[in-house]
């Protein structure tokens, strides 16, 4: 039973890490899973039985989980560290609570009895593992609604707070286990205090995330406002050009007709080519959807493509009305920025293609841009080439956060001279009317 309980605890711990952080797309999934399971089992079952090794075993447990998360799981380093500390915090609090409540119900003066092979021990093993799994499910359910994206100082405060509560808890547990004269009621009150403190910390996470979302939305509104201003300026320039062409159209047509009547075909052809090159080159094609915000973003990026002589194609065949505009606009903006940046770095064919369609009522976004060599081979982390960019590194991270928030999937591949970002978002869409 002890071996079975240890196996279950290790499996729940790995399950929590995978679901909380998400797996990377690499070829080490099975090997890494088996390795981390064996290491956690050895630490939890063998080393923890040695006198004086309780705290070192917990540190080793956290270290093994952290290394595994670095190799095989997604997320920032601070988020990974937080999740690895959160596991022993849950285990420690649940173990102390179950042990002390069981001891009080059975009238025991020393919880050390519950560490031996009795029927009460079987109950403790079952109750602790069941409560551990239940707490993991609750945390995963709560975190699914909010994808934490704290600043470094906030992560540091949260991690330190959980670490302090954990070390206090492990101290209480150690004293309670080794002190036969201890008052169970006092220890139980201390445990309940720790539980309340950690619950308050968890709610603080929710509050901080909501505040961060408000800051993101405010920043996004500023971005959208700038994009709208750029779009209006560009549309104003196009309108002015169209008015000029309209005003001069009669003269251009009359001149062309006169050249054709005089059978000056070569001069007429050159005159019309000159007219097309000089008078229509500043008129930019535009995309119109049922979302004014999406229109502003896409058309401002099309204007940039025209500015940098990048050929482009946009195909939007899906009604965008039910889609969260803020997240989709920032996703498309970052996809365009990355594609434009990539095209600016090459000297040959420059081409960008955006496709927004539906696949079984889910949103399907494909962004392609031409490349001259293998980007994934030379730059596997897809680091930005910009030197003075205040938002360096945030573009791809923002895209991944949005994909993760909507339980989507993103694949980055290279196909026949194109860099391809293929995204499916789990958003139910209405059919276009």
PAZANU-414854 format. One record per residue (C-alpha): x, y, z. Coordinates in pm, whole numbers. Layout:
% PAZANU-414854
[[X,Y,Z]];
...
END
This chain:
% PAZANU-414854
[[0,0,0]];
[[286,237,77]];
[[440,169,-264]];
[[103,213,-437]];
[[42,541,-251]];
[[385,672,-353]];
[[323,578,-718]];
[[-14,759,-713]];
[[140,1069,-554]];
[[417,1084,-818]];
[[171,1035,-1103]];
[[-61,1308,-972]];
[[236,1544,-938]];
[[346,1486,-1298]];
[[-17,1512,-1416]];
[[-48,1850,-1245]];
[[272,1983,-1405]];
[[172,1870,-1754]];
[[-182,2011,-1734]];
[[-78,2334,-1559]];
[[212,2417,-1793]];
[[149,2220,-2111]];
[[385,1990,-2304]];
[[642,2116,-2551]];
[[645,1979,-2904]];
[[964,1775,-2882]];
[[1060,1412,-2911]];
[[1143,1348,-2545]];
[[791,1312,-2401]];
[[793,941,-2313]];
[[1158,927,-2206]];
[[1127,1238,-1990]];
[[802,1112,-1831]];
[[951,775,-1734]];
[[1271,936,-1606]];
[[1098,1195,-1388]];
[[859,932,-1250]];
[[1143,699,-1146]];
[[1339,984,-988]];
[[1038,1115,-797]];
[[952,764,-676]];
[[1306,701,-556]];
[[1313,1033,-374]];
[[963,1001,-224]];
[[981,634,-119]];
[[1345,566,-30]];
[[1516,892,72]];
[[1217,1013,275]];
[[1249,710,504]];
[[1593,820,625]];
[[1607,1017,950]];
[[1678,1386,896]];
[[1613,1367,523]];
[[1255,1497,524]];
[[1338,1853,416]];
[[1621,1760,172]];
[[1381,1512,6]];
[[1130,1790,-53]];
[[1399,2014,-203]];
[[1516,1729,-428]];
[[1151,1663,-526]];
[[1107,2027,-631]];
[[1440,2024,-818]];
[[1345,1711,-1017]];
[[1009,1864,-1112]];
[[1176,2192,-1209]];
[[1434,2024,-1436]];
[[1156,1821,-1600]];
[[952,2137,-1660]];
[[1252,2311,-1817]];
[[1310,2022,-2058]];
[[958,1914,-2152]];
[[703,2177,-2047]];
[[595,2520,-2165]];
[[576,2848,-1973]];
[[816,3097,-1821]];
[[1085,2994,-1573]];
[[906,3168,-1284]];
[[577,2999,-1367]];
[[754,2662,-1371]];
[[921,2735,-1037]];
[[586,2835,-888]];
[[416,2514,-1006]];
[[699,2298,-869]];
[[675,2461,-525]];
[[296,2441,-528]];
[[307,2058,-540]];
[[483,1997,-204]];
[[279,2280,-49]];
[[-40,2089,-134]];
[[101,1754,-22]];
[[234,1893,306]];
[[-85,2074,406]];
[[-309,1780,311]];
[[-90,1528,498]];
[[-85,1739,814]];
[[-459,1801,801]];
[[-553,1434,750]];
[[-305,1309,1012]];
[[-418,1549,1284]];
[[-791,1512,1214]];
[[-757,1132,1214]];
[[-557,1141,1538]];
[[-819,1361,1706]];
[[-1106,1139,1591]];
[[-931,824,1717]];
[[-821,988,2044]];
[[-451,946,1974]];
[[-194,1161,2153]];
[[77,1102,1895]];
[[27,1106,1518]];
[[345,898,1481]];
[[123,593,1531]];
[[-46,673,1202]];
[[287,626,1021]];
[[291,255,1104]];
[[112,-31,931]];
[[-235,-11,1083]];
[[-585,10,938]];
[[-583,378,1030]];
[[-270,413,815]];
[[-459,270,517]];
[[-729,530,568]];
[[-467,808,589]];
[[-301,691,266]];
[[-630,680,78]];
[[-756,1012,217]];
[[-435,1205,149]];
[[-400,1087,-211]];
[[-768,1145,-284]];
[[-755,1498,-139]];
[[-431,1568,-328]];
[[-594,1469,-656]];
[[-904,1674,-568]];
[[-698,1984,-488]];
[[-506,1943,-816]];
[[-831,1927,-1012]];
[[-964,2238,-835]];
[[-647,2436,-907]];
[[-641,2325,-1272]];
[[-1008,2413,-1313]];
[[-951,2760,-1166]];
[[-632,2825,-1364]];
[[-801,2723,-1691]];
[[-1014,3036,-1679]];
[[-718,3267,-1617]];
[[-376,3222,-1777]];
[[-136,3378,-1530]];
[[102,3632,-1684]];
[[249,3821,-1392]];
[[547,4050,-1392]];
[[874,3919,-1249]];
[[832,4104,-916]];
[[481,3961,-872]];
[[599,3608,-948]];
[[886,3649,-698]];
[[646,3764,-423]];
[[406,3475,-491]];
[[681,3211,-499]];
[[842,3342,-180]];
[[504,3350,-3]];
[[427,2988,-94]];
[[781,2882,-3]];
[[758,3046,339]];
[[421,2883,409]];
[[567,2550,300]];
[[870,2570,531]];
[[644,2670,821]];
[[423,2374,743]];
[[709,2125,717]];
[[843,2250,1052]];
[[504,2197,1218]];
[[478,1853,1060]];
[[828,1755,1177]];
[[765,1869,1535]];
[[428,1700,1548]];
[[571,1375,1421]];
[[854,1363,1673]];
[[694,1523,1982]];
[[468,1277,2164]];
[[358,1541,2419]];
[[228,1783,2159]];
[[-123,1925,2175]];
[[-307,1807,1863]];
[[-555,2093,1883]];
[[-273,2349,1867]];
[[-119,2181,1567]];
[[-456,2150,1398]];
[[-520,2520,1450]];
[[-175,2594,1302]];
[[-254,2379,1000]];
[[-589,2549,948]];
[[-411,2884,967]];
[[-171,2772,694]];
[[-461,2652,480]];
[[-638,2986,517]];
[[-316,3171,431]];
[[-261,2965,117]];
[[-624,3001,10]];
[[-586,3378,47]];
[[-270,3358,-165]];
[[-461,3169,-431]];
[[-735,3433,-440]];
[[-462,3696,-458]];
[[-342,3522,-776]];
[[-687,3563,-925]];
[[-701,3929,-826]];
[[-355,4007,-966]];
[[-440,3830,-1292]];
[[-760,4032,-1330]];
[[-563,4351,-1273]];
[[-305,4241,-1530]];
[[-583,4167,-1779]];
[[-718,4517,-1725]];
[[-371,4661,-1792]];
[[-340,4445,-2105]];
[[-678,4558,-2233]];
[[-587,4922,-2170]];
[[-256,4879,-2354]];
[[-437,4696,-2634]];
[[-689,4977,-2664]];
[[-401,5221,-2708]];
[[-251,4999,-2978]];
[[-587,4973,-3153]];
[[-632,5349,-3134]];
[[-292,5403,-3298]];
[[-376,5145,-3566]];
[[-711,5316,-3632]];
[[-540,5654,-3666]];
[[-290,5506,-3913]];
[[-573,5344,-4108]];
[[-772,5669,-4123]];
[[-466,5860,-4240]];
[[-397,5601,-4508]];
[[-759,5593,-4622]];
[[-758,5973,-4634]];
[[-450,5966,-4857]];
[[-616,5712,-5085]];
[[-934,5919,-5103]];
[[-732,6224,-5203]];
[[-555,6024,-5474]];
[[-888,5892,-5606]];
[[-1030,6246,-5622]];
[[-724,6362,-5817]];
[[-759,6071,-6060]];
[[-1131,6138,-6100]];
[[-1062,6506,-6167]];
[[-799,6430,-6429]];
[[-965,6119,-6575]];
[[-1133,6302,-6864]];
[[-805,6450,-6976]];
[[-624,6111,-6955]];
[[-896,5935,-7153]];
[[-911,6212,-7416]];
[[-534,6208,-7464]];
[[-527,5825,-7488]];
[[-817,5826,-7735]];
[[-647,6087,-7953]];
[[-327,5882,-7966]];
[[-522,5571,-8062]];
[[-716,5760,-8332]];
[[-386,5880,-8475]];
[[-269,5517,-8468]];
[[15,5604,-8230]];
[[-27,5272,-8051]];
[[319,5262,-7897]];
[[284,5611,-7750]];
[[-68,5529,-7627]];
[[59,5215,-7455]];
[[346,5401,-7287]];
[[110,5682,-7183]];
[[-136,5439,-7021]];
[[145,5248,-6845]];
[[279,5575,-6707]];
[[-71,5663,-6588]];
[[-109,5328,-6408]];
[[238,5346,-6250]];
[[222,5706,-6131]];
[[-144,5756,-6045]];
[[-256,5422,-5900]];
[[52,5300,-5716]];
[[-54,5475,-5393]];
[[-399,5316,-5385]];
[[-378,5024,-5142]];
[[-614,4729,-5144]];
[[-825,4696,-4830]];
[[-994,4417,-4636]];
[[-1338,4466,-4484]];
[[-1488,4233,-4222]];
[[-1775,4277,-3978]];
[[-1525,4390,-3710]];
[[-1400,4747,-3728]];
[[-1108,4666,-3496]];
[[-994,4373,-3712]];
[[-1031,4594,-4020]];
[[-808,4859,-3865]];
[[-535,4609,-3777]];
[[-532,4413,-4105]];
[[-550,4718,-4331]];
[[-278,4902,-4142]];
[[-55,4596,-4186]];
[[-145,4578,-4556]];
[[-34,4939,-4584]];
[[300,4840,-4428]];
[[333,4557,-4682]];
[[277,4807,-4964]];
[[532,5041,-4809]];
[[800,4767,-4801]];
[[708,4628,-5146]];
[[580,4301,-5002]];
[[318,4124,-5211]];
[[25,4009,-5002]];
[[-299,3814,-5003]];
[[-574,3811,-4740]];
[[-855,3560,-4744]];
[[-1122,3590,-4473]];
[[-1419,3362,-4535]];
[[-1554,3343,-4182]];
[[-1790,3565,-3988]];
[[-1576,3727,-3717]];
[[-1863,3860,-3506]];
[[-1856,3602,-3220]];
[[-1477,3620,-3184]];
[[-1317,3823,-2899]];
[[-1189,4121,-3097]];
[[-915,4230,-2858]];
[[-733,3896,-2848]];
[[-779,3824,-3218]];
[[-656,4170,-3317]];
[[-339,4138,-3111]];
[[-285,3783,-3248]];
[[-319,3898,-3610]];
[[-109,4208,-3543]];
[[177,3998,-3404]];
[[151,3746,-3688]];
[[175,4029,-3943]];
[[462,4196,-3758]];
[[662,3873,-3751]];
[[592,3804,-4120]];
[[680,4160,-4227]];
[[999,4151,-4021]];
[[1094,3820,-4185]];
[[1027,3952,-4538]];
[[1233,4265,-4472]];
[[1533,4046,-4395]];
[[1535,3877,-4737]];
[[1631,4016,-5076]];
[[1434,3789,-5307]];
[[1063,3722,-5342]];
[[866,3891,-5063]];
[[518,3755,-5012]];
[[275,3729,-4719]];
[[-48,3531,-4713]];
[[-318,3536,-4442]];
[[-608,3293,-4437]];
[[-890,3306,-4179]];
[[-1143,3027,-4226]];
[[-1345,2780,-4021]];
[[-1278,2411,-3961]];
[[-1578,2231,-3812]];
[[-1702,2562,-3666]];
[[-1360,2641,-3513]];
[[-1142,2933,-3618]];
[[-850,2841,-3845]];
[[-574,3099,-3904]];
[[-280,3040,-4138]];
[[-6,3299,-4190]];
[[264,3236,-4452]];
[[568,3437,-4554]];
[[852,3365,-4792]];
[[1196,3270,-4660]];
[[1535,3217,-4824]];
[[1668,2951,-4584]];
[[1556,2740,-4292]];
[[1456,2975,-4011]];
[[1381,2696,-3763]];
[[1724,2546,-3818]];
[[1915,2871,-3774]];
[[1685,3028,-3513]];
[[1488,2751,-3334]];
[[1376,2986,-3054]];
[[1248,3240,-3311]];
[[1421,3533,-3141]];
[[1340,3874,-3287]];
[[1603,4039,-3506]];
[[1510,4386,-3382]];
[[1772,4547,-3161]];
[[1582,4839,-3007]];
[[1242,4685,-2956]];
[[1071,4757,-2624]];
[[836,4465,-2685]];
[[1118,4226,-2773]];
[[1012,3865,-2722]];
[[651,3943,-2640]];
[[499,3892,-2987]];
[[530,3514,-3008]];
[[459,3484,-2635]];
[[132,3679,-2677]];
[[30,3451,-2964]];
[[100,3139,-2755]];
[[-91,3281,-2457]];
[[-399,3347,-2671]];
[[-380,3001,-2831]];
[[-347,2842,-2487]];
[[-633,3050,-2343]];
[[-875,2918,-2604]];
[[-750,2558,-2578]];
[[-616,2585,-2931]];
[[-326,2443,-3121]];
[[-38,2612,-3302]];
[[205,2450,-3543]];
[[508,2626,-3688]];
[[650,2463,-4001]];
[[843,2538,-4320]];
[[690,2433,-4651]];
[[841,2485,-4997]];
[[1011,2817,-4923]];
[[742,2942,-4685]];
[[743,2993,-4309]];
[[397,2879,-4193]];
[[214,2947,-3866]];
[[-98,2731,-3847]];
[[-340,2810,-3562]];
[[-673,2658,-3463]];
[[-869,2830,-3184]];
[[-1136,2643,-2992]];
[[-1403,2911,-3044]];
[[-1748,2815,-3161]];
[[-1837,3025,-3467]];
[[-2163,3114,-3631]];
[[-2200,3059,-4003]];
[[-2174,3360,-4234]];
[[-2516,3486,-4336]];
END
